[in-house]
Amino acid sequence: GCVMEMEVDENFLATKAKMLACGTINVDEATKAVDKCVITGMASPDNVAMIGELDQLIIGEDTSSHQNDLVWIYDFASGAMTRI
């Protein structure tokens, strides 16, 4: 799954969209039965919340593609995504 970033106009209608962050399919034979997506990236993002003063996005998973659902922080300034 992916999280998209959208630009909106004054009426809050989307005018542009791009992929902000996407998960990656796990091709490792030893682990892909348990984790269908690599654990260094998100899988099936479900919930998001913006931390405006830090310019960061919290991304929560609701997935069967990871053994355990994870929570991530996406930092807009650096483009880094960190598992928390």
TORGU-599237 format. One record per atom (N, C-alpha, C): residue number from 1; residue in one letter; chain; x, y, z. Coordinates in pm, whole numbers, always signed. Layout:
BEGIN
SITE     k   r   c       xx       yy       zz
SITE   NUM   a   A        X        Y        Z
...
//
This chain:
BEGIN
SITE     k   r   c       xx       yy       zz
SITE     1   g   A      +81     -118       +0
SITE     1   g   A       +0       +0       +0
SITE     1   g   A      +86     +124       +0
SITE     2   c   A      +22     +236      -24
SITE     2   c   A      +91     +365      -33
SITE     2   c   A      +12     +473      +41
SITE     3   v   A      +82     +578      +76
SITE     3   v   A      +21     +701     +126
SITE     3   v   A      +45     +806      +20
SITE     4   m   A      -59     +879      -15
SITE     4   m   A      -47     +981     -119
SITE     4   m   A      -47    +1120      -57
SITE     5   e   A      +25    +1211     -122
SITE     5   e   A      +26    +1352      -86
SITE     5   e   A      -51    +1426     -195
SITE     6   m   A     -143    +1513     -154
SITE     6   m   A     -225    +1584     -251
SITE     6   m   A     -219    +1734     -228
SITE     7   e   A     -214    +1808     -337
SITE     7   e   A     -229    +1952     -332
SITE     7   e   A     -377    +1982     -352
SITE     8   v   A     -428    +2079     -277
SITE     8   v   A     -569    +2115     -289
SITE     8   v   A     -582    +2263     -319
SITE     9   d   A     -695    +2297     -382
SITE     9   d   A     -720    +2437     -412
SITE     9   d   A     -798    +2502     -297
SITE    10   e   A     -842    +2624     -317
SITE    10   e   A     -912    +2698     -211
SITE    10   e   A    -1044    +2633     -170
SITE    11   n   A    -1098    +2544     -254
SITE    11   n   A    -1221    +2472     -221
SITE    11   n   A    -1192    +2332     -166
SITE    12   f   A    -1066    +2306     -137
SITE    12   f   A    -1019    +2177      -86
SITE    12   f   A    -1045    +2063     -184
SITE    13   l   A    -1039    +2094     -314
SITE    13   l   A    -1047    +1993     -418
SITE    13   l   A     -905    +1956     -460
SITE    14   a   A     -876    +1828     -469
SITE    14   a   A     -743    +1784     -506
SITE    14   a   A     -710    +1830     -648
SITE    15   t   A     -592    +1890     -664
SITE    15   t   A     -548    +1935     -796
SITE    15   t   A     -427    +1856     -845
SITE    16   k   A     -348    +1800     -751
SITE    16   k   A     -233    +1717     -785
SITE    16   k   A     -221    +1609     -678
SITE    17   a   A     -168    +1494     -721
SITE    17   a   A     -146    +1385     -626
SITE    17   a   A      -16    +1314     -662
SITE    18   k   A      +56    +1269     -558
SITE    18   k   A     +177    +1190     -581
SITE    18   k   A     +192    +1091     -466
SITE    19   m   A     +263     +983     -494
SITE    19   m   A     +291     +884     -391
SITE    19   m   A     +393     +942     -295
SITE    20   l   A     +360     +943     -168
SITE    20   l   A     +451     +993      -66
SITE    20   l   A     +542     +881      -16
SITE    21   a   A     +481     +767      +13
SITE    21   a   A     +557     +651      +63
SITE    21   a   A     +478     +525      +31
SITE    22   c   A     +551     +420       -7
SITE    22   c   A     +489     +292      -42
SITE    22   c   A     +564     +177      +24
SITE    23   g   A     +494      +70      +49
SITE    23   g   A     +556      -52      +99
SITE    23   g   A     +620     -130      -14
SITE    24   t   A     +696     -234      +22
SITE    24   t   A     +766     -317      -75
SITE    24   t   A     +736     -464      -48
SITE    25   i   A     +706     -538     -152
SITE    25   i   A     +678     -682     -138
SITE    25   i   A     +805     -754      -95
SITE    26   n   A     +791     -844       +1
SITE    26   n   A     +903     -923      +52
SITE    26   n   A     +928    -1042      -42
SITE    27   v   A    +1047    -1053      -96
SITE    27   v   A    +1082    -1165     -185
SITE    27   v   A    +1178    -1263     -117
SITE    28   d   A    +1208    -1240      +11
SITE    28   d   A    +1298    -1328      +87
SITE    28   d   A    +1224    -1457     +121
SITE    29   e   A    +1269    -1568      +63
SITE    29   e   A    +1203    -1698      +84
SITE    29   e   A    +1194    -1736     +231
SITE    30   a   A    +1291    -1694     +311
SITE    30   a   A    +1295    -1733     +452
SITE    30   a   A    +1192    -1660     +537
SITE    31   t   A    +1146    -1542     +495
SITE    31   t   A    +1056    -1462     +578
SITE    31   t   A     +923    -1425     +515
SITE    32   k   A     +909    -1444     +384
SITE    32   k   A     +789    -1392     +317
SITE    32   k   A     +660    -1462     +356
SITE    33   a   A     +667    -1582     +413
SITE    33   a   A     +545    -1648     +459
SITE    33   a   A     +485    -1577     +579
SITE    34   v   A     +571    -1516     +661
SITE    34   v   A     +526    -1445     +781
SITE    34   v   A     +502    -1297     +752
SITE    35   d   A     +594    -1235     +679
SITE    35   d   A     +585    -1093     +644
SITE    35   d   A     +580    -1079     +493
SITE    36   k   A     +461    -1058     +437
SITE    36   k   A     +447    -1046     +291
SITE    36   k   A     +513     -920     +237
SITE    37   c   A     +525     -817     +322
SITE    37   c   A     +597     -695     +286
SITE    37   c   A     +720     -684     +375
SITE    38   v   A     +826     -621     +323
SITE    38   v   A     +947     -606     +403
SITE    38   v   A     +917     -524     +528
SITE    39   i   A     +981     -560     +639
SITE    39   i   A     +950     -493     +766
SITE    39   i   A    +1021     -359     +782
SITE    40   t   A    +1106     -324     +687
SITE    40   t   A    +1170     -192     +691
SITE    40   t   A    +1084      -86     +624
SITE    41   g   A     +965     -122     +581
SITE    41   g   A     +871      -29     +521
SITE    41   g   A     +730      -65     +558
SITE    42   m   A     +639      +26     +534
SITE    42   m   A     +501       +4     +575
SITE    42   m   A     +429      -95     +485
SITE    43   a   A     +316     -144     +536
SITE    43   a   A     +228     -232     +460
SITE    43   a   A      +84     -193     +492
SITE    44   s   A       +3     -177     +393
SITE    44   s   A     -139     -146     +410
SITE    44   s   A     -164      -31     +507
SITE    45   p   A     -114      +89     +474
SITE    45   p   A     -140     +203     +562
SITE    45   p   A     -289     +226     +575
SITE    46   d   A     -333     +256     +696
SITE    46   d   A     -475     +266     +722
SITE    46   d   A     -512     +400     +785
SITE    47   n   A     -439     +440     +885
SITE    47   n   A     -472     +562     +959
SITE    47   n   A     -353     +658     +954
SITE    48   v   A     -383     +786     +940
SITE    48   v   A     -278     +887     +939
SITE    48   v   A     -319    +1003    +1029
SITE    49   a   A     -219    +1069    +1087
SITE    49   a   A     -242    +1189    +1167
SITE    49   a   A     -123    +1282    +1146
SITE    50   m   A     -150    +1409    +1126
SITE    50   m   A      -45    +1507    +1102
SITE    50   m   A       -3    +1572    +1232
SITE    51   i   A     +129    +1585    +1253
SITE    51   i   A     +185    +1662    +1364
SITE    51   i   A     +241    +1789    +1300
SITE    52   g   A     +156    +1890    +1289
SITE    52   g   A     +189    +2011    +1214
SITE    52   g   A     +312    +2083    +1262
SITE    53   e   A     +328    +2100    +1394
SITE    53   e   A     +441    +2176    +1445
SITE    53   e   A     +575    +2106    +1422
SITE    54   l   A     +574    +1976    +1398
SITE    54   l   A     +696    +1901    +1367
SITE    54   l   A     +708    +1866    +1219
SITE    55   d   A     +604    +1897    +1141
SITE    55   d   A     +600    +1865     +998
SITE    55   d   A     +622    +1715     +975
SITE    56   q   A     +548    +1636    +1054
SITE    56   q   A     +559    +1491    +1046
SITE    56   q   A     +420    +1429    +1037
SITE    57   l   A     +415    +1312     +975
SITE    57   l   A     +291    +1238     +957
SITE    57   l   A     +304    +1103    +1027
SITE    58   i   A     +210    +1072    +1114
SITE    58   i   A     +204     +940    +1176
SITE    58   i   A     +123     +851    +1083
SITE    59   i   A     +175     +732    +1053
SITE    59   i   A     +106     +637     +964
SITE    59   i   A      +89     +505    +1040
SITE    60   g   A      -34     +462    +1054
SITE    60   g   A      -62     +335    +1120
SITE    60   g   A     -102     +230    +1017
SITE    61   e   A      -64     +106    +1044
SITE    61   e   A     -100       -5     +956
SITE    61   e   A     -218      -83    +1013
SITE    62   d   A     -293     -142     +925
SITE    62   d   A     -393     -242     +959
SITE    62   d   A     -380     -348     +850
SITE    63   t   A     -292     -444     +874
SITE    63   t   A     -249     -530     +765
SITE    63   t   A     -234     -675     +805
SITE    64   s   A     -246     -760     +709
SITE    64   s   A     -208     -901     +728
SITE    64   s   A      -75     -927     +656
SITE    65   s   A      -13     -821     +604
SITE    65   s   A     +113     -835     +530
SITE    65   s   A     +236     -828     +619
SITE    66   h   A     +219     -789     +745
SITE    66   h   A     +325     -795     +846
SITE    66   h   A     +274     -883     +959
SITE    67   q   A     +365     -954    +1023
SITE    67   q   A     +326    -1037    +1137
SITE    67   q   A     +263     -950    +1246
SITE    68   n   A     +319     -832    +1268
SITE    68   n   A     +265     -737    +1365
SITE    68   n   A     +239     -604    +1294
SITE    69   d   A     +124     -542    +1324
SITE    69   d   A      +97     -410    +1269
SITE    69   d   A     +197     -310    +1329
SITE    70   l   A     +237     -212    +1249
SITE    70   l   A     +340     -117    +1290
SITE    70   l   A     +289      +26    +1278
SITE    71   v   A     +358     +117    +1344
SITE    71   v   A     +331     +260    +1333
SITE    71   v   A     +460     +327    +1286
SITE    72   w   A     +445     +423    +1195
SITE    72   w   A     +558     +490    +1132
SITE    72   w   A     +544     +641    +1148
SITE    73   i   A     +657     +711    +1143
SITE    73   i   A     +660     +858    +1136
SITE    73   i   A     +726     +894    +1004
SITE    74   y   A     +659     +975     +922
SITE    74   y   A     +718    +1027     +799
SITE    74   y   A     +754    +1172     +826
SITE    75   d   A     +881    +1207     +805
SITE    75   d   A     +929    +1343     +825
SITE    75   d   A     +935    +1414     +690
SITE    76   f   A     +855    +1519     +674
SITE    76   f   A     +849    +1588     +545
SITE    76   f   A     +979    +1660     +510
SITE    77   a   A    +1050    +1712     +611
SITE    77   a   A    +1173    +1787     +584
SITE    77   a   A    +1283    +1696     +528
SITE    78   s   A    +1297    +1577     +585
SITE    78   s   A    +1405    +1487     +542
SITE    78   s   A    +1360    +1381     +443
SITE    79   g   A    +1229    +1352     +440
SITE    79   g   A    +1178    +1243     +358
SITE    79   g   A    +1199    +1107     +421
SITE    80   a   A    +1244    +1106     +545
SITE    80   a   A    +1272     +980     +614
SITE    80   a   A    +1147     +922     +678
SITE    81   m   A    +1137     +790     +676
SITE    81   m   A    +1029     +722     +746
SITE    81   m   A    +1091     +633     +853
SITE    82   t   A    +1041     +646     +975
SITE    82   t   A    +1096     +575    +1089
SITE    82   t   A     +987     +492    +1155
SITE    83   r   A    +1020     +367    +1183
SITE    83   r   A     +929     +278    +1255
SITE    83   r   A     +935     +316    +1403
SITE    84   i   A     +817     +334    +1464
SITE    84   i   A     +814     +369    +1607
SITE    84   i   A     +738     +263    +1686
//
